[in-house]
Amino acid sequence: MLEVKNLRVHFNDAAPDRFAVDGISFRVKTGGILGIVGESGSGKTVTAMAISGLLVRRDCSYDGEVLLDGKEILHCDREEMRKLQGEDIGVIFQEPMSSFDPVMKVGKQVEESLLVHHPEMTDAERKQAALKALADAELDDPEAVYEKYPHELSGGMLQRCMIAAAIIHRPKLLLADEPTTALDVTIQAQILELLKKINKSTGMTILFISHNMQVIRKLSERVIVMQRGKIVEKGTVENVFLRPKHPYTQKLIQSIPARDRHLRDLSHKEAVMSDLQNVRVLTHSAIRLEGEKVVYADPFHLTKETHDADIILVTHDHYDHFSAEDIAKVAKEGTRLVCPASTKALALEAGFSEDKITVLAPGERTVEEGVSVNAVPAYNVGKQFHPKANGWVGYIVTMGGLRYWIAGDTDDNEDVRKVRCDIALVPVGGKYTMTAEEAAALVNAIRPKFAVPTHYNDIVGTAGDGARFCSLLEDGIIGIEKMAR
């Protein structure tokens, strides 16, 4: 919908080598919400003004391309840009009190752009359109607000009027330039929720600009981080927040206010729980990730539960304890099986086609688009019960940009300690598993960002084991004792 290619903006009074925006490129899909974050002077607002055609052309030079639905608009003439402004591109400015004319009633200002784009409309039609826009902005009593002057309204109400003016034409693209900066946190949350509703109900694409990382996280799907006119990092909100790569991004996140480290960790935990709301621990051998079910198919449990699985992971462990029928039971049409070579014959017998079988080998294997698996080589504590148990007893599953370690009934050993992951799901305190103390020691050595103790009736430990496990984790590792089941 919106594509920016190598955009550069240089103001005439700046040094020749100082660009306000320096060669940035990004895309926003139709109906998407992209956040742009950075400190003052990073180039956020200049980027928005270049896209909307609000830069004073005599004061600057610019090059690159801005494509709106495939049409290049950065270099179009003023008359053509005038047709787009308001009609196809709406802008919410940062300071509504300074943006509204103080001696003109709010209603007339909300409907003002209709005079430019739809001169055929009557006064009554324009007023009705303005009242509807004010109602869409969730203002109580639009008729009364229509007749008010700007100074008679609160900051939050005035910002809603600004939003009404921006959406009155139902533009394709809405540029929101720090629309919550001057508002208290309660009103700020309401404005963000309003923008979400507008996006969902109309499919309007939103480019949201802020210096506040928390605000960006609450609203946006993707984010770009700007510093000194350049994009230093971009990606999904989850990836940028959970795994910031650039030092500047890391500092922005560290600057989020918290009274002490404990409170910051709690805030981080709540954020992660929200981001991982689609993660479900189904048993110690099955989790749901990003809407896909990934089953770590400890064959001991295959005959006890039926999983409508998208991907089944089978290890060497207990491979003599299940049959082709057991594998078929947890599959559905299109299910993909990841297994060692020794299991492939059973998989074919169970009805899997060759193209739906991924045979494990050392190293990472792509299972399907956006999903990869890396087996963890280790010996199982269950070896004392099943002498043939030998090989892979866990997996690293990469999905949705996160690396999950789905641990089997593993013990603490050198191979397992080489695991690197964002989230560890570890069976704790069961008949064949480590104690809470042993599991915590292993996770402390691996140092994921988050650790989840998993349980399975009397086979894997109880909730008490999980609480003990979480209490033993070192600083910097957040234990999530309970996940949705």
C-alpha positions as CSV (number, residue, x, y, z in Angstrom):
1,M,0.0,0.0,0.0
2,L,2.8,2.5,1.0
3,E,6.3,2.0,-0.1
4,V,9.2,4.3,0.7
5,K,12.4,3.8,-1.3
6,N,15.7,5.4,-0.4
7,L,14.1,8.6,0.9
8,R,16.5,11.5,1.6
9,V,15.6,15.0,2.9
10,H,18.1,17.8,3.3
11,F,17.2,21.2,4.6
12,N,18.9,24.2,3.0
13,D,20.3,25.7,6.2
14,A,21.9,22.4,7.3
15,A,25.5,21.3,6.7
16,P,25.9,19.7,3.3
17,D,26.5,16.2,4.8
18,R,23.6,16.5,7.4
19,F,20.4,14.9,6.2
20,A,17.2,15.0,8.2
21,V,16.3,11.7,6.6
22,D,19.1,9.7,5.1
23,G,18.3,6.9,2.7
24,I,15.5,5.1,4.4
25,S,13.3,2.4,2.9
26,F,10.2,0.5,4.2
27,R,6.8,-0.8,3.3
28,V,3.4,-0.8,5.0
29,K,0.8,-3.3,3.9
30,T,-2.8,-2.3,3.3
31,G,-4.6,-2.2,6.7
32,G,-1.3,-2.5,8.6
33,I,0.0,-0.4,11.5
34,L,3.7,0.6,11.4
35,G,5.3,2.4,14.2
36,I,8.3,4.7,13.8
37,V,10.2,5.3,17.0
38,G,13.2,7.4,17.9
39,E,14.4,10.4,19.9
40,S,13.6,14.0,19.0
41,G,15.6,14.9,15.8
42,S,15.8,11.3,14.6
43,G,13.8,12.1,11.4
44,K,10.4,10.6,12.3
45,T,8.3,13.7,11.7
46,V,10.2,14.8,8.6
47,T,9.6,11.3,7.1
48,A,5.8,11.7,7.7
49,M,5.8,15.2,6.3
50,A,7.6,14.1,3.2
51,I,5.1,11.3,2.7
52,S,2.1,13.6,3.2
53,G,3.5,16.4,1.0
54,L,3.7,18.9,3.9
55,L,7.3,19.8,3.5
56,V,8.0,23.4,2.4
57,R,9.7,22.6,-0.9
58,R,11.6,25.8,-1.1
59,D,13.3,25.1,2.3
60,C,14.7,21.7,1.4
61,S,15.7,19.2,-1.2
62,Y,14.7,15.6,-1.4
63,D,15.1,12.4,-3.5
64,G,14.0,8.8,-3.5
65,E,10.5,7.5,-4.0
66,V,7.2,7.4,-2.1
67,L,4.6,5.1,-3.6
68,L,1.0,5.1,-2.6
69,D,-0.8,2.2,-4.1
70,G,1.9,2.1,-6.7
71,K,1.7,5.8,-7.6
72,E,4.8,7.9,-7.0
73,I,3.8,11.0,-4.9
74,L,7.0,12.4,-3.6
75,H,7.7,14.4,-6.8
76,C,4.1,15.0,-8.0
77,D,3.1,18.6,-8.6
78,R,1.4,20.6,-5.8
79,E,-2.0,20.5,-7.5
80,E,-1.9,16.7,-7.7
81,M,-0.7,16.4,-4.1
82,R,-3.5,18.7,-3.0
83,K,-6.0,16.2,-4.3
84,L,-4.4,13.5,-2.2
85,Q,-4.1,15.4,1.0
86,G,-7.2,14.8,3.2
87,E,-8.8,12.6,0.6
88,D,-6.3,9.7,0.5
89,I,-3.9,10.8,3.2
90,G,-5.0,12.0,6.6
91,V,-2.7,13.5,9.3
92,I,-3.2,13.7,13.1
93,F,-0.8,16.4,14.4
94,Q,0.9,16.4,17.8
95,E,-0.5,19.5,19.3
96,P,-4.2,19.9,18.6
97,M,-4.4,23.2,20.6
98,S,-1.9,24.8,18.3
99,S,-3.3,23.1,15.1
100,F,-6.9,24.4,15.5
101,D,-7.9,28.0,14.8
102,P,-8.8,29.5,18.2
103,V,-11.5,31.8,16.8
104,M,-13.3,29.3,14.7
105,K,-15.7,26.7,16.0
106,V,-14.4,23.1,16.0
107,G,-17.2,21.7,13.8
108,K,-16.4,24.0,10.9
109,Q,-12.8,23.1,11.1
110,V,-13.5,19.4,11.1
111,E,-15.6,19.7,7.9
112,E,-13.3,22.3,6.3
113,S,-11.5,19.8,4.0
114,L,-14.8,18.9,2.5
115,L,-15.0,22.4,1.0
116,V,-11.8,21.6,-1.0
117,H,-12.5,18.0,-2.1
118,H,-16.3,18.0,-2.3
119,P,-17.5,21.6,-3.1
120,E,-20.8,20.1,-4.4
121,M,-21.8,19.2,-0.8
122,T,-24.4,21.5,0.9
123,D,-23.9,23.0,4.3
124,A,-26.2,20.5,5.8
125,E,-24.4,17.5,4.2
126,R,-21.0,18.8,5.4
127,K,-22.3,19.2,8.9
128,Q,-23.8,15.7,8.9
129,A,-20.4,14.3,7.7
130,A,-18.6,16.2,10.5
131,L,-21.1,15.0,13.1
132,K,-20.5,11.4,12.0
133,A,-16.7,11.8,12.1
134,L,-17.0,13.2,15.6
135,A,-19.2,10.3,16.6
136,D,-16.7,7.9,15.0
137,A,-14.0,9.5,17.2
138,E,-16.1,8.5,20.2
139,L,-17.0,12.0,21.3
140,D,-20.1,12.2,23.5
141,D,-22.7,14.6,22.2
142,P,-21.2,15.5,18.8
143,E,-23.8,18.2,18.3
144,A,-22.5,20.1,21.3
145,V,-18.8,19.6,20.4
146,Y,-19.5,20.9,16.9
147,E,-20.5,24.3,18.3
148,K,-17.6,24.6,20.7
149,Y,-14.4,26.7,20.3
150,P,-11.1,24.9,20.8
151,H,-10.4,26.4,24.3
152,E,-13.7,25.0,25.6
153,L,-12.6,21.4,25.1
154,S,-10.1,19.3,27.1
155,G,-6.9,18.1,25.5
156,G,-8.3,14.6,25.0
157,M,-11.5,15.9,23.4
158,L,-9.6,18.2,21.1
159,Q,-7.3,15.3,20.0
160,R,-10.4,13.3,19.2
161,C,-11.6,16.3,17.1
162,M,-8.3,16.2,15.3
163,I,-8.8,12.5,14.6
164,A,-12.3,13.2,13.3
165,A,-10.9,15.8,10.9
166,A,-8.3,13.4,9.7
167,I,-10.7,10.5,9.0
168,I,-13.7,12.4,7.7
169,H,-12.8,11.3,4.1
170,R,-11.9,7.8,5.1
171,P,-8.4,8.1,3.8
172,K,-6.3,5.1,2.7
173,L,-3.4,6.2,4.9
174,L,-3.5,7.9,8.3
175,L,-0.3,9.5,9.6
176,A,-0.3,10.0,13.3
177,D,2.5,12.2,14.5
178,E,2.9,11.7,18.3
179,P,-0.9,12.1,18.9
180,T,-0.7,11.1,22.5
181,T,2.4,13.1,23.7
182,A,0.5,15.9,25.4
183,L,-2.1,13.6,27.1
184,D,-2.2,11.9,30.4
185,V,-1.8,8.1,30.4
186,T,-5.5,7.4,30.8
187,I,-6.5,9.5,27.8
188,Q,-3.5,8.2,26.0
189,A,-4.8,4.6,26.3
190,Q,-8.2,5.7,25.1
191,I,-6.7,7.3,22.0
192,L,-4.6,4.3,21.2
193,E,-7.7,2.1,21.6
194,L,-9.7,4.4,19.3
195,L,-7.0,4.2,16.6
196,K,-7.1,0.4,16.9
197,K,-10.8,0.4,16.4
198,I,-10.5,2.7,13.3
199,N,-7.9,0.5,11.8
200,K,-10.0,-2.7,12.4
201,S,-13.3,-1.3,11.3
202,T,-12.2,0.6,8.2
203,G,-9.0,-1.2,7.2
204,M,-7.2,2.2,7.2
205,T,-3.4,1.9,7.1
206,I,-1.7,3.7,10.0
207,L,1.8,5.1,10.2
208,F,2.2,5.9,13.9
209,I,5.1,8.1,15.1
210,S,6.3,8.3,18.7
211,H,9.3,8.6,20.9
212,N,7.7,6.3,23.4
213,M,8.5,2.6,23.0
214,Q,5.7,1.4,25.2
215,V,3.1,3.3,23.1
216,I,4.5,1.9,19.9
217,R,4.3,-1.6,21.4
218,K,0.6,-1.2,22.4
219,L,-0.5,-0.1,19.0
220,S,1.8,-1.3,16.2
221,E,2.4,-4.6,14.5
222,R,5.8,-3.7,13.1
223,V,8.2,-1.0,14.1
224,I,11.2,0.8,12.6
225,V,13.7,2.5,14.9
226,M,15.3,5.7,13.6
227,Q,18.5,7.5,14.7
228,R,20.0,10.5,13.0
229,G,17.9,10.1,10.0
230,K,18.6,6.4,9.4
231,I,16.8,3.2,10.2
232,V,18.9,1.3,12.6
233,E,16.5,-1.6,13.2
234,K,13.1,-2.8,12.0
235,G,10.9,-5.9,12.5
236,T,7.9,-7.1,14.3
237,V,7.2,-5.4,17.6
238,E,7.8,-8.7,19.4
239,N,11.2,-9.2,17.8
240,V,12.4,-5.7,18.4
241,F,11.3,-5.7,22.0
242,L,12.4,-9.2,23.0
243,R,15.6,-9.3,20.9
244,P,16.8,-5.8,20.2
245,K,20.0,-6.0,18.1
246,H,21.2,-2.4,17.8
247,P,22.7,-0.7,20.8
248,Y,20.4,2.3,20.3
249,T,17.3,0.2,20.4
250,Q,18.6,-1.5,23.5
251,K,19.1,1.8,25.2
252,L,15.6,3.0,24.2
253,I,14.1,-0.1,25.8
254,Q,16.3,0.3,28.9
255,S,15.1,3.9,29.3
256,I,11.5,2.7,29.9
257,P,10.9,4.1,33.4
258,A,10.7,1.7,36.3
259,R,11.1,2.3,40.0
260,D,13.6,-0.5,40.3
261,R,14.8,-3.6,38.5
262,H,12.1,-5.8,40.1
263,L,9.3,-3.7,38.8
264,R,10.9,-3.5,35.4
265,D,11.1,-7.3,35.3
266,L,7.5,-7.6,36.3
267,S,6.5,-5.1,33.5
268,H,8.6,-7.1,31.1
269,K,7.0,-10.4,32.2
270,E,3.5,-8.9,31.7
271,A,4.5,-7.7,28.2
272,V,5.9,-11.1,27.3
273,M,2.8,-12.9,28.6
274,S,0.7,-10.6,26.4
275,D,3.0,-11.2,23.4
276,L,2.9,-15.0,24.0
277,Q,-0.9,-15.1,24.5
278,N,-1.1,-17.7,21.7
279,V,1.3,-20.0,23.3
280,R,-0.4,-23.0,25.0
281,V,1.3,-25.7,27.0
282,L,-0.9,-28.7,26.2
283,T,1.2,-31.3,28.0
284,H,4.9,-31.6,28.7
285,S,5.0,-33.0,25.1
286,A,2.8,-30.5,23.2
287,I,2.6,-26.8,22.8
288,R,0.7,-24.4,20.5
289,L,2.8,-21.7,18.9
290,E,1.4,-18.8,16.9
291,G,-1.7,-20.7,16.1
292,E,0.2,-23.8,15.1
293,K,0.3,-26.9,17.3
294,V,3.8,-28.4,17.6
295,V,3.8,-31.8,19.3
296,Y,6.9,-33.2,20.9
297,A,5.7,-36.7,20.5
298,D,7.0,-38.6,23.5
299,P,5.5,-41.9,22.3
300,F,4.6,-42.8,25.9
301,H,1.7,-40.4,25.6
302,L,0.7,-41.0,22.0
303,T,-1.9,-43.5,22.9
304,K,-3.2,-41.4,25.8
305,E,-4.2,-38.2,24.0
306,T,-5.3,-37.2,20.5
307,H,-3.7,-34.1,19.1
308,D,-5.0,-32.5,15.9
309,A,-1.4,-31.7,15.1
310,D,0.2,-29.6,12.4
311,I,3.7,-30.8,13.1
312,I,4.7,-33.9,15.0
313,L,8.2,-34.2,16.5
314,V,9.3,-37.8,17.2
315,T,12.7,-38.7,18.9
316,H,14.6,-41.9,19.2
317,D,13.5,-42.0,22.8
318,H,11.2,-45.0,23.4
319,Y,11.0,-45.6,19.7
320,D,10.1,-49.2,20.4
321,H,7.0,-48.2,22.3
322,F,4.8,-46.9,19.5
323,S,3.4,-48.0,16.2
324,A,2.3,-46.6,12.9
325,E,-1.2,-46.5,14.2
326,D,-0.1,-44.4,17.2
327,I,1.5,-41.8,14.8
328,A,-1.6,-41.7,12.6
329,K,-3.8,-41.1,15.6
330,V,-2.2,-37.6,16.3
331,A,-2.1,-36.6,12.6
332,K,-4.5,-34.9,10.3
333,E,-4.5,-34.1,6.6
334,G,-1.4,-32.1,5.9
335,T,0.4,-32.9,9.1
336,R,4.2,-32.8,8.8
337,L,6.3,-35.3,10.7
338,V,9.8,-34.6,12.0
339,C,11.6,-37.8,13.0
340,P,14.8,-39.8,13.0
341,A,15.6,-42.1,10.1
342,S,14.6,-45.1,12.2
343,T,11.0,-43.8,12.4
344,K,10.6,-43.0,8.7
345,A,9.4,-46.5,7.8
346,L,6.7,-46.3,10.5
347,A,5.7,-42.8,9.2
348,L,5.3,-44.1,5.6
349,E,3.2,-47.0,7.0
350,A,1.1,-44.5,8.9
351,G,0.2,-42.8,5.6
352,F,2.6,-39.9,5.5
353,S,3.9,-39.0,2.1
354,E,7.6,-38.5,1.5
355,D,7.1,-34.7,1.1
356,K,5.6,-34.5,4.6
357,I,8.5,-36.2,6.4
358,T,11.5,-34.3,7.6
359,V,14.3,-36.7,8.7
360,L,16.4,-35.4,11.6
361,A,20.1,-34.9,11.2
362,P,22.6,-32.7,12.9
363,G,21.9,-29.0,12.3
364,E,18.8,-27.0,11.7
365,R,16.1,-28.2,9.3
366,T,13.4,-26.0,7.8
367,V,10.1,-27.8,8.3
368,E,7.8,-25.3,6.5
369,E,7.8,-21.6,5.8
370,G,8.5,-19.7,9.0
371,V,9.2,-22.9,11.0
372,S,12.5,-24.6,11.6
373,V,13.6,-27.4,13.9
374,N,17.0,-28.2,15.4
375,A,17.3,-31.5,17.4
376,V,19.1,-31.4,20.7
377,P,21.4,-34.4,21.0
378,A,21.5,-35.9,24.5
379,Y,21.1,-39.0,26.5
380,N,17.9,-39.5,28.4
381,V,17.5,-40.2,32.1
382,G,15.0,-42.8,30.9
383,K,17.9,-44.7,29.5
384,Q,18.0,-46.6,32.8
385,F,14.5,-47.8,32.1
386,H,14.8,-48.2,28.3
387,P,18.4,-49.1,27.3
388,K,17.7,-48.4,23.6
389,A,16.8,-44.8,24.3
390,N,19.7,-43.0,22.6
391,G,19.8,-39.8,20.6
392,W,17.6,-36.7,20.4
393,V,15.4,-36.0,23.3
394,G,14.5,-32.4,22.7
395,Y,14.1,-29.7,20.0
396,I,14.7,-26.1,19.3
397,V,11.7,-24.9,17.4
398,T,12.0,-21.5,15.7
399,M,8.6,-20.0,15.0
400,G,7.3,-16.4,15.0
401,G,10.8,-15.2,15.4
402,L,11.2,-16.9,18.8
403,R,13.4,-19.9,19.6
404,Y,11.6,-22.4,21.9
405,W,13.5,-25.3,23.5
406,I,10.9,-28.1,24.0
407,A,12.8,-30.3,26.4
408,G,12.2,-34.0,26.7
409,D,12.8,-36.0,29.9
410,T,16.4,-34.9,29.7
411,D,19.2,-34.8,32.3
412,D,21.9,-32.2,32.7
413,N,24.8,-32.9,30.4
414,E,27.3,-31.1,28.2
415,D,25.2,-31.4,25.0
416,V,22.1,-29.9,26.6
417,R,24.0,-27.0,28.1
418,K,24.9,-25.9,24.5
419,V,21.2,-25.1,23.9
420,R,20.5,-21.5,23.0
421,C,16.9,-20.3,23.1
422,D,14.5,-17.5,24.0
423,I,12.0,-19.7,25.9
424,A,12.7,-23.0,27.6
425,L,9.8,-25.4,28.3
426,V,11.2,-27.9,30.7
427,P,9.5,-30.9,32.4
428,V,10.2,-30.7,36.1
429,G,9.9,-33.0,39.1
430,G,8.4,-36.1,37.5
431,K,9.2,-39.7,37.7
432,Y,11.7,-39.6,34.8
433,T,12.6,-35.9,34.9
434,M,14.9,-33.6,36.8
435,T,14.0,-32.2,40.2
436,A,13.1,-28.5,40.4
437,E,16.7,-27.8,41.7
438,E,18.3,-29.8,38.9
439,A,16.2,-28.2,36.2
440,A,16.8,-24.7,37.5
441,A,20.6,-25.3,37.6
442,L,20.4,-26.4,33.9
443,V,18.3,-23.5,32.8
444,N,20.5,-21.0,34.7
445,A,23.4,-22.4,32.7
446,I,21.6,-22.1,29.4
447,R,20.2,-18.6,30.3
448,P,17.1,-18.2,28.1
449,K,15.0,-15.1,28.5
450,F,12.0,-17.0,29.8
451,A,11.5,-20.5,31.4
452,V,8.3,-22.4,31.7
453,P,8.0,-25.5,33.9
454,T,5.7,-28.1,32.2
455,H,3.6,-30.8,33.9
456,Y,1.9,-34.0,32.9
457,N,-0.1,-35.6,35.7
458,D,2.1,-37.9,37.7
459,I,4.6,-38.4,34.9
460,V,5.9,-34.9,35.1
461,G,5.8,-32.9,38.3
462,T,3.1,-30.9,39.9
463,A,2.5,-27.1,40.2
464,G,4.5,-27.0,43.4
465,D,7.6,-28.2,41.5
466,G,7.0,-25.4,39.0
467,A,6.8,-22.7,41.7
468,R,10.0,-24.0,43.3
469,F,11.7,-24.1,39.9
470,C,10.8,-20.5,39.1
471,S,12.0,-19.3,42.5
472,L,15.5,-20.8,41.8
473,L,16.0,-19.0,38.5
474,E,18.8,-16.4,38.4
475,D,18.3,-12.6,37.7
476,G,17.7,-12.0,34.1
477,I,15.7,-15.2,33.5
478,I,11.9,-14.7,33.9
479,G,10.0,-17.7,35.1
480,I,6.5,-18.1,33.9
481,E,4.9,-20.5,36.3
482,K,1.6,-20.9,34.7
483,M,0.7,-20.8,31.0
484,A,-2.7,-21.3,29.5
485,R,-3.6,-24.9,28.9
